[in-house]
Amino acid sequence: MNKRRIISRILVSPIILALLIFSYGLGCLKHFVKYIRYGGEWVTYTKGDPKRMEDIYKLLKEQSQTIEQKRDEIINYNFGE
């Protein structure tokens, strides 16, 4: 009884191995397509996300420029002179 199970597992193992390799290959292909399509952001990208990292970076850059402009206005203010 035990020998039959072992032999059947040995006989089926190449098919299982081929299925595993095929599924990993498809997964790699899927990640590669996301890498090309979304500029390397495939790890954090989900279809429900409205913003991507590039959009967030641009927003932060704009806000930091606005803060620097306000800081310069305060520094250069005459204080009524």
C-alpha positions in Angstrom: 0.0 0.0 0.0 2.7 2.4 0.9 4.8 1.5 -2.1 1.9 2.3 -4.5 1.5 5.8 -3.1 5.2 6.5 -3.4 5.3 5.2 -7.0 2.2 7.1 -7.9 3.7 10.3 -6.4 6.9 9.7 -8.3 5.0 9.2 -11.6 2.9 12.3 -11.1 5.7 14.5 -9.8 7.0 15.6 -13.3 3.5 16.8 -14.2 3.2 18.8 -10.9 6.7 20.2 -11.4 5.8 21.3 -14.9 2.6 23.0 -13.6 4.6 24.8 -10.9 7.2 26.0 -13.4 4.5 27.2 -15.7 2.6 29.1 -13.0 5.9 30.8 -11.8 6.7 31.7 -15.4 3.3 33.4 -15.8 3.8 35.2 -12.5 7.2 36.5 -13.6 5.7 37.6 -17.0 2.9 39.4 -15.1 5.4 41.3 -12.9 7.6 42.1 -15.9 4.6 43.6 -17.8 3.7 45.7 -14.7 7.3 46.9 -14.4 7.3 48.1 -18.0 3.8 49.6 -17.9 4.0 51.4 -14.5 7.7 52.4 -14.4 9.0 50.0 -11.8 6.1 50.4 -9.4 4.6 47.0 -9.8 5.2 46.1 -6.2 2.9 48.7 -4.7 0.5 49.1 -7.6 -3.1 48.0 -7.3 -5.8 49.0 -9.7 -7.8 50.8 -7.0 -5.0 53.2 -6.1 -5.8 56.7 -7.5 -2.2 58.0 -7.2 1.1 56.5 -8.1 4.5 57.3 -6.6 5.4 59.7 -9.4 2.2 61.7 -8.8 2.8 61.9 -5.0 6.4 63.0 -5.6 5.2 65.8 -7.9 2.7 66.9 -5.3 5.3 67.0 -2.5 7.7 68.9 -4.7 5.0 71.6 -5.5 4.2 71.9 -1.8 7.8 72.3 -0.8 8.3 75.0 -3.4 5.3 76.8 -2.1 6.6 76.6 1.5 10.0 77.9 0.3 8.4 80.9 -1.4 6.4 81.7 1.8 9.5 81.4 3.9 11.4 83.8 1.5 8.5 86.3 1.7 8.6 86.2 5.5 12.4 86.6 5.6 12.3 89.5 3.1 9.4 91.3 4.8 10.3 94.9 5.8 8.4 94.9 9.1 6.9 98.3 8.4 10.1 100.2 7.5 
